[in-house]
Amino acid sequence: MQTGRERALVLHGGGAAGNAWEIGVVAGLQEAGLDVTEADLIIGTSAGSTAAAQITSASPAELLAAILSAAPRPRTSPGGSEGARAPIGPAANHMEITSEIIAAAKDAADMRRRMGKAALDADAASDGSGQAQWRAVVAARLPHHGWPQRPLLITAVDAHTGEPVVFDRHSGVDLVDAVAASTSNGFGVPPYSIGDRRYINGGYRRNENADLAAGYARVLVLSPFGGRSRHPVEWGMHLAAQVDELRAGGSRVETIFPDSDSLNAFGADTMDLSTRRPAAQAGYNQGRALARQLAEFWR
């Protein structure tokens, strides 16, 4: 392993609940004496890209306090009241649409191309206001809008070609735009424009994108969905395949999945903003409990 490539932190997507849970876990670990924000590389995908940008510009304790002090929101059923959701959110039939695309695709590359085309087609009749609205939502979530000096990778997929894209501070793209691209699901949240290109969610590259930590001695992965994947196993999108690749390359890998309390806090709809407080608290408790167990690995 190369000097300066010791520790990598990987943050996967998981909606409003997943983002809050990741903030809670990181804050709990830090409170118990294990500061994973000191990683030599941080990788963020979808809601994890928001968390990655947040923990590199504000203390996890402050981020957690902001979630816990926010006014409670009533919990809604999936597809329910917009009052408990962000101004823009997934289309009600998002899962149905994407599941059909996955089922029709012959491999991961074909799936990405189909997903991008479907997202562009779905947005063709829109008035274009979704772009500015989503950027405002993302910008409001980030404590600072400049890229950190430490290596931070934000994943996305080019909606026109289906090609995976990885943004960093050398990409010439604003951090807000990189996170907005990574968090665009393409349906409800439109494909996100940067220059003359449009982008969809980084989770379509691979689920956690932990493989981008290849060459790092120790890799810690936080996966709100517990490493699960909707894609066929043979596509190699799932976390287990990425972990096998990393270990084959000499990396030590540890994963943190939601425990039973955290899963209960998530409820049936991880996009429901009312889940943020309970998910953050459950994540904090889980992080505190795991700190001693992970200390030797991380240090």
DRENROBA-426608 format. One record per residue (C-alpha): residue number from 1; x, y, z. Coordinates in steps of 0.001 Angstrom, whole numbers. Each point is the difference from the previous one (the first is absolute). Layout:
# DRENROBA-426608
+-----+---------+---------+---------+
|   i |      xx |      yy |      zz |
+-----+---------+---------+---------+
| NUM |       X |       Y |       Z |
...
+-----+---------+---------+---------+
This chain:
# DRENROBA-426608
+-----+---------+---------+---------+
|   i |      xx |      yy |      zz |
+-----+---------+---------+---------+
|   1 |       0 |       0 |       0 |
|   2 |    1234 |    3505 |    -813 |
|   3 |     821 |    2561 |    2693 |
|   4 |   -2995 |    2274 |     625 |
|   5 |   -2413 |   -2689 |   -1161 |
|   6 |    -681 |   -1502 |    3393 |
|   7 |   -3698 |     490 |     823 |
|   8 |   -3073 |     453 |   -2184 |
|   9 |   -3570 |     699 |    1107 |
|  10 |   -2849 |    -981 |   -2324 |
|  11 |   -3506 |    1461 |     454 |
|  12 |   -2840 |   -1527 |   -2010 |
|  13 |   -3476 |    1334 |    -777 |
|  14 |   -3160 |    -639 |    1935 |
|  15 |   -2253 |    3013 |    -311 |
|  16 |    -772 |    2385 |    2826 |
|  17 |     217 |   -2752 |    2599 |
|  18 |    3260 |   -1401 |   -1340 |
|  19 |    1677 |    3395 |     -40 |
|  20 |   -1077 |     709 |    3589 |
|  21 |    1068 |   -3473 |    1137 |
|  22 |    3460 |     468 |   -1509 |
|  23 |     394 |    3363 |    1734 |
|  24 |   -1084 |   -1641 |    3253 |
|  25 |    2401 |   -2928 |    -358 |
|  26 |    2955 |    2286 |    -764 |
|  27 |    -909 |    2274 |    2912 |
|  28 |    -368 |   -2966 |    2346 |
|  29 |    3349 |   -1441 |   -1028 |
|  30 |    1652 |    3380 |     525 |
|  31 |   -1644 |     511 |    3386 |
|  32 |    1399 |   -3368 |    1066 |
|  33 |    3504 |     957 |   -1152 |
|  34 |     128 |   -1245 |   -3589 |
|  35 |      86 |    2832 |   -2561 |
|  36 |    -601 |   -1506 |   -3430 |
|  37 |    -223 |    3468 |   -1589 |
|  38 |    3826 |     -58 |      61 |
|  39 |     -43 |   -2545 |   -2829 |
|  40 |    2514 |     533 |   -2797 |
|  41 |   -2822 |    -457 |   -2515 |
|  42 |   -3767 |     406 |     295 |
|  43 |   -2336 |   -1387 |   -2667 |
|  44 |   -3632 |    1109 |    -192 |
|  45 |   -2864 |   -1378 |   -2053 |
|  46 |   -3548 |    1393 |    -200 |
|  47 |   -1109 |     953 |    3534 |
|  48 |    3467 |   -1067 |    1084 |
|  49 |    1474 |    2732 |   -2202 |
|  50 |   -1953 |    2531 |    2060 |
|  51 |    1289 |   -1568 |    3222 |
|  52 |    3552 |     -31 |   -1370 |
|  53 |    -154 |    3693 |    -892 |
|  54 |   -1547 |     775 |    3390 |
|  55 |    2551 |   -1787 |    2192 |
|  56 |    2922 |    1566 |   -1881 |
|  57 |   -1237 |    3520 |     739 |
|  58 |   -1665 |    -212 |    3432 |
|  59 |     452 |   -2092 |    3116 |
|  60 |   -2135 |   -3138 |     205 |
|  61 |   -1182 |    1118 |    3446 |
|  62 |   -1333 |    3269 |   -1449 |
|  63 |   -1651 |   -1803 |   -2896 |
|  64 |   -1636 |   -2470 |    2370 |
|  65 |   -1184 |    2773 |    2311 |
|  66 |   -1617 |    1798 |   -2945 |
|  67 |   -1944 |   -3138 |    -957 |
|  68 |   -1111 |    -730 |    3546 |
|  69 |   -1053 |    3596 |     669 |
|  70 |   -2079 |     336 |   -3167 |
|  71 |   -3748 |     234 |     456 |
|  72 |   -1626 |   -3462 |     -30 |
|  73 |   -1822 |    -967 |   -3175 |
|  74 |   -2965 |   -2347 |    -219 |
|  75 |     891 |   -3341 |   -1520 |
|  76 |   -1728 |    -796 |   -3271 |
|  77 |    -640 |   -3177 |   -1915 |
|  78 |    2080 |    -587 |   -3160 |
|  79 |   -1191 |    2312 |   -2722 |
|  80 |   -1942 |    1986 |    2582 |
|  81 |    -171 |    3662 |     905 |
|  82 |    2565 |    2285 |   -1579 |
|  83 |     102 |    1891 |    3276 |
|  84 |    2399 |   -2578 |    1415 |
|  85 |    2278 |     -21 |   -3024 |
|  86 |    2535 |    2240 |   -1662 |
|  87 |   -1399 |    2502 |   -2548 |
|  88 |     989 |   -2439 |   -2716 |
|  89 |      24 |   -3753 |     531 |
|  90 |    -258 |   -3315 |   -1803 |
|  91 |   -2964 |    -540 |   -2267 |
|  92 |   -2666 |   -2145 |    1612 |
|  93 |     719 |   -2820 |   -2453 |
|  94 |    3793 |     400 |     107 |
|  95 |     610 |   -3551 |    1272 |
|  96 |   -2325 |   -1514 |   -2607 |
|  97 |    1666 |    1905 |   -2845 |
|  98 |    3549 |    -836 |    1041 |
|  99 |    -810 |   -3642 |     741 |
| 100 |   -1346 |    -405 |   -3538 |
| 101 |    3158 |    1562 |   -1433 |
| 102 |    2229 |   -2293 |    2071 |
| 103 |   -2011 |   -3062 |   -1076 |
| 104 |     295 |     939 |   -3685 |
| 105 |    3754 |     723 |      54 |
| 106 |    2564 |   -2592 |   -1073 |
| 107 |    2784 |    1292 |    2234 |
| 108 |     983 |    2949 |    2200 |
| 109 |    1187 |    2169 |   -2887 |
| 110 |   -3254 |    -598 |   -1878 |
| 111 |   -1962 |     791 |    3167 |
| 112 |    1809 |    3323 |     426 |
| 113 |    -689 |     982 |   -3609 |
| 114 |   -3670 |    -950 |     297 |
| 115 |    -317 |    1782 |    3341 |
| 116 |    1502 |    3192 |   -1405 |
| 117 |   -2189 |     -39 |   -3100 |
| 118 |   -3148 |    -642 |    2024 |
| 119 |     850 |    2846 |    2366 |
| 120 |     640 |    2401 |   -2880 |
| 121 |   -3223 |   -1056 |   -1715 |
| 122 |   -1983 |     437 |    3224 |
| 123 |    1338 |    3515 |     399 |
| 124 |    -466 |    1065 |   -3634 |
| 125 |   -3423 |    1513 |     622 |
| 126 |     959 |    1848 |    3177 |
| 127 |     352 |    3770 |     247 |
| 128 |    3597 |    -274 |    1194 |
| 129 |    -654 |    1485 |    3432 |
| 130 |    1000 |   -3226 |    1758 |
| 131 |    3710 |     674 |    -552 |
| 132 |      59 |    3276 |    1922 |
| 133 |   -2287 |   -1372 |    2706 |
| 134 |    2174 |   -3061 |     580 |
| 135 |    3195 |    2041 |      71 |
| 136 |   -1528 |    2259 |    2652 |
| 137 |   -1012 |   -3020 |    2086 |
| 138 |    3493 |   -1485 |    -185 |
| 139 |    1740 |    3321 |     652 |
| 140 |   -2090 |     538 |    3145 |
| 141 |    1137 |   -3375 |    1352 |
| 142 |    3740 |     691 |    -317 |
| 143 |    1727 |    2054 |    2729 |
| 144 |    2592 |    1231 |   -2549 |
| 145 |     -42 |     -79 |   -3767 |
| 146 |    3693 |    -328 |    -747 |
| 147 |    1832 |   -3287 |    -495 |
| 148 |    2085 |   -1089 |    2994 |
| 149 |    3749 |    -319 |    -404 |
| 150 |     -71 |   -3676 |     974 |
| 151 |    -894 |   -2449 |   -2785 |
| 152 |   -3769 |    -260 |    -459 |
| 153 |   -1574 |   -1980 |   -2840 |
| 154 |   -3634 |     496 |   -1063 |
| 155 |   -1519 |   -2505 |   -2418 |
| 156 |   -2545 |     507 |   -2781 |
| 157 |    -969 |   -1440 |   -3392 |
| 158 |    -172 |    1896 |   -3304 |
| 159 |   -3666 |    -207 |   -1026 |
| 160 |     848 |     381 |   -3705 |
| 161 |    2532 |   -2837 |    -244 |
| 162 |    -459 |   -2067 |    3151 |
| 163 |    3685 |     449 |     794 |
| 164 |     979 |     171 |    3682 |
| 165 |    1443 |    3316 |    1194 |
| 166 |    2007 |     786 |    3129 |
| 167 |     286 |    3650 |    1045 |
| 168 |    2690 |    1449 |    2252 |
| 169 |    1398 |    3452 |     700 |
| 170 |    2071 |    -179 |   -3182 |
| 171 |   -3017 |    -631 |   -2255 |
| 172 |    -887 |    3680 |    -486 |
| 173 |   -3482 |    -660 |    1413 |
| 174 |   -1481 |    1764 |    3033 |
| 175 |    -480 |   -2268 |    3012 |
| 176 |   -3709 |     872 |     132 |
| 177 |    -399 |   -1066 |   -3626 |
| 178 |    1923 |   -3248 |     548 |
| 179 |   -2221 |    -930 |    2964 |
| 180 |   -3154 |    1052 |   -1880 |
| 181 |    1013 |   -2270 |   -2885 |
| 182 |     757 |   -2951 |    2278 |
| 183 |   -3330 |     348 |    1798 |
| 184 |   -2151 |     339 |   -3122 |
| 185 |   -2049 |   -3158 |    -424 |
| 186 |   -1128 |    1089 |   -3460 |
| 187 |   -3716 |    -395 |     802 |
| 188 |   -1541 |    2738 |    2117 |
| 189 |    3461 |    1469 |     508 |
| 190 |     906 |     690 |   -3646 |
| 191 |    3319 |    -860 |   -1665 |
| 192 |    2341 |    2715 |    1229 |
| 193 |    1701 |    2334 |   -2481 |
| 194 |    3663 |     971 |     293 |
| 195 |    1156 |    1826 |   -3105 |
| 196 |   -1413 |   -1818 |   -3022 |
| 197 |    -221 |   -3345 |    1795 |
| 198 |   -2723 |   -1442 |    2214 |
| 199 |     515 |   -2458 |    2827 |
| 200 |   -1877 |   -2533 |    2074 |
| 201 |     619 |   -1739 |    3312 |
| 202 |    3461 |   -1313 |     801 |
| 203 |   -1509 |   -3215 |    1350 |
| 204 |    -531 |   -1105 |   -3598 |
| 205 |    3782 |    -219 |    -400 |
| 206 |     206 |   -2620 |    2743 |
| 207 |   -2001 |      -6 |    3179 |
| 208 |    2466 |    1131 |    2674 |
| 209 |    2884 |     747 |   -2420 |
| 210 |    2439 |   -1340 |    2596 |
| 211 |    2210 |   -1253 |   -2833 |
| 212 |    1211 |    3601 |    -420 |
| 213 |    1946 |    -540 |    3246 |
| 214 |    2264 |   -2572 |   -1688 |
| 215 |    3567 |     403 |    1233 |
| 216 |    -965 |    1232 |    3461 |
| 217 |    1122 |   -2124 |    2928 |
| 218 |   -3239 |     266 |    2002 |
| 219 |   -3450 |     666 |   -1389 |
| 220 |   -3049 |     678 |    2177 |
| 221 |   -3368 |    -191 |   -1790 |
| 222 |   -3269 |    1374 |    1381 |
| 223 |   -2909 |   -1497 |   -1938 |
| 224 |   -3512 |    1045 |    1092 |
| 225 |   -1479 |   -2759 |   -2171 |
| 226 |    2194 |   -2651 |    1609 |
| 227 |    1911 |    -822 |   -3169 |
| 228 |   -3150 |   -1079 |   -1823 |
| 229 |    -372 |     549 |   -3740 |
| 230 |   -2951 |    -112 |   -2385 |
| 231 |    2301 |   -1078 |   -2825 |
| 232 |     811 |   -3562 |   -1081 |
| 233 |    2938 |   -1427 |    1944 |
| 234 |    1912 |    -761 |   -3198 |
| 235 |     224 |    3722 |    -787 |
| 236 |    2341 |     491 |    2956 |
| 237 |   -1826 |    3112 |    1188 |
| 238 |    -527 |   -1189 |    3574 |
| 239 |    2265 |     818 |    2919 |
| 240 |    1217 |   -3569 |     554 |
| 241 |    1678 |      16 |   -3426 |
| 242 |    1672 |    3334 |     733 |
| 243 |    1251 |   -1232 |    3378 |
| 244 |    1432 |   -3133 |   -1627 |
| 245 |    1841 |    2166 |   -2526 |
| 246 |    1415 |    2267 |    2678 |
| 247 |    1173 |   -2901 |    2148 |
| 248 |    1558 |   -1692 |   -3011 |
| 249 |    1996 |    3200 |    -480 |
| 250 |    1270 |     -73 |    3575 |
| 251 |   -2479 |    2327 |    1715 |
| 252 |   -1568 |    -738 |    3366 |
| 253 |   -3718 |     756 |    -164 |
| 254 |   -2625 |     501 |    2701 |
| 255 |   -3672 |     742 |    -611 |
| 256 |   -2652 |    1642 |    2165 |
| 257 |   -3610 |    -879 |    -729 |
| 258 |   -3054 |    1309 |    1877 |
| 259 |    -821 |   -1994 |    3116 |
| 260 |   -3558 |    -905 |     954 |
| 261 |    -639 |    3321 |    1759 |
| 262 |    1237 |    1916 |   -3025 |
| 263 |   -2138 |   -2044 |   -2386 |
| 264 |   -3034 |     687 |    2166 |
| 265 |     826 |    3717 |    -153 |
| 266 |     199 |    -144 |   -3806 |
| 267 |   -3544 |   -1292 |    -280 |
| 268 |   -1474 |    -921 |   -3363 |
| 269 |    1127 |    3110 |   -1903 |
| 270 |    3572 |    1248 |     337 |
| 271 |    -896 |    3132 |   -1985 |
| 272 |   -2443 |    1140 |    2693 |
| 273 |    1596 |    2978 |    1754 |
| 274 |   -1716 |    -928 |    3263 |
| 275 |    2435 |   -2929 |     277 |
| 276 |    3027 |    2247 |     361 |
| 277 |    -121 |     590 |    3742 |
| 278 |    -529 |   -3625 |    1059 |
| 279 |    2476 |   -1260 |   -2616 |
| 280 |    2685 |    2449 |    1138 |
| 281 |    -511 |    -925 |    3667 |
| 282 |      92 |   -3716 |    -762 |
| 283 |    3128 |     485 |   -2107 |
| 284 |    1665 |    1944 |    2813 |
| 285 |    -739 |   -2766 |    2480 |
| 286 |    1290 |   -2595 |   -2431 |
| 287 |    3190 |    1972 |    -693 |
| 288 |     784 |     360 |    3708 |
| 289 |    -509 |   -3719 |     483 |
| 290 |    2302 |    -922 |   -2909 |
| 291 |    2895 |    2364 |     738 |
| 292 |    2019 |   -2348 |    2203 |
| 293 |    -511 |   -2917 |   -2374 |
| 294 |    1292 |    2062 |   -2954 |
| 295 |    2831 |    1791 |    1809 |
| 296 |    2800 |   -2438 |    -869 |
| 297 |   -1122 |    -212 |   -3618 |
| 298 |    -190 |    3771 |    -554 |
| 299 |    3051 |    1106 |    1963 |
+-----+---------+---------+---------+
